Amino acid sequence: MTDALFLAGPVQVFAGGDFIGMGRLQTTASTEGFSLHLGVDEGLRVKREELKDRRGKAGIFNKRKRQTYAYKITVENFKDRAQRVTVYDQIPVSANDEIKVALGETSPKPATVEEATGKLTWKLTLKPREKQELVYEFSVEWPQDRSVHGL
């Protein structure tokens, strides 16, 4: 936020006398907040890995199939100061009433879960040299006589 008006145009960003990147700023009114995306920060590392991809039947009598997935996202701060990080991921969303998607266990719980889009959001504050792991799972169920693609 600023007390001055910023006009649209290219910007060069410096931190502590070091050039850290270039970007483009939209016209920003005084006291209006803004974001400036400068690309990859080499002081942070994010890794996403699949932990589980298990297929099975949801029940003997209801003739449904179930596929369960689990993922781990590891976020590491290699900097000498704390960093605020927002992590986004997404689970599938079904447009068919016969196909059900359910978010399972999460650790830690996401700050927000958007049911309509499947978007998961975590807001983290990483201490210097800290590593945090985000683990979540979801399952997809559908009628046995159907096939589901794109999972």
N, C-alpha and C positions, 0 to 999 in steps of 0.2 A: 504494500500500500504506500501511496505517496501523497503529498500535499500539492504536487505540481501536475500539470497536464503533460502526458507523453504523446507525441505524435507518432503515427505509424511509420515504420521504416526499419532498416537493418540496425542491429546492435552488436557491439563487441563487449564481452563480459570479462571482468578481471576480478580475482579474489586474492587478497593479500599481495597485490602487485604481480600476480601470475595471470597470464592470459588463459582462460579456461574454455572459451568457445564463442561462437557467433550464433545469432538467432534473428528472428524477426518479431517485432513488437507491433501489435495493433494499437490504434488510438485508444488511450486509456485516460479516463476522466480523473480529476483529483479525488483522492480517498477511495478510488475503485481498486480492488485487488486484481492481480493478474498472474498468470503463469508464463514462464519462459522455458521452453524445452531446449536443452543444449546437447542432447544425445546421450551416449553411454558414459556413465561415471565409473572409471577404472578402479575407484576405491570401494566399490560395492560389487558383490557377485551374487547372482541368483541362479539356482539350478533346480530343475523340475524333473522328477523321476517317477516312473510308474512302479507302484509297489504290488499291485494286485490286478489281475484280469481273470476273473473266475466265472465260468459259465455253469449253469445248473438249472434245475427245475424249481419253480416257485412253490409248487405243491402238487401232490399226487392227484388230488381230485379236481383241482381247478384248471389243469392242463395249460399252465403258463410257463414260459421260460424266463429266466432271470440271469442277468449279467451284472457283476459287481466289479467296480474299478476303485482303486485307491492310489492316491498320489502324495508325494512329499515334495514340498518346495522348501529349499534351504536358502536363507538370505544371510550373507556375511558382510560385516562392516570392517574393512581393513584400514579405516581412517583413525586418526588420533582424537577425533571428537565424535560425539553422539550424532546419529543421523536419523531423521524421520523418513520412513519408507512406506509407500502405499503399494500393496501387492494385489493384483487383479487376476482372477482365473474364472473359468466358466464351466458349468456342467450343462449337459444337453437339456433342451426343452422340447416337450412333445406337443405337437399340434393335433394329435390323434388321441381321443379319449380311451382307446384300448391299450395305448402304450403309456406306462407310468414311469416317471423318473422321480427318485427320492434321494435327497441328500442324507447321508448316513452320519457316522461319527466324524467330528472335526476337532482338531486340537492345535492351537486354541480356536475358539469359535470366531468366525468372521465378524467383522464390525457390521457388515450389511450383507444380506442375501436378497437379490432381486428375483422374485419368483417368476416374473414375466420373461426375463431374459436369461436366467440361470447365472447371472454375474455374481461372483463372490468377491468381497473386498476385505482385506486386512489392513489395519493401520498400525505400524510398528514404530517403536523408537529403539534403535540399536545403540548400545553403548560402544565405546571404542573397542575394536577387536572382538566384538560379540557376534555370535552366530545364533540364529533362531530357525526352528523347523516348524513348518505348517503342514499338517497332515489332514487329509479329508478323504472321504469315500462317498460314492453314490452308486445306486443300482437302477437298472432299467428292466422293467417287466413288460412282456407282451404275450399275446395268445400264441400257443404252440404251433398253430397252423399258419402263422404269418412269419415273414422274415423281416428283419430290421437291418438296414444298411447304414454305414457312416459312423458307427461307434468306434 
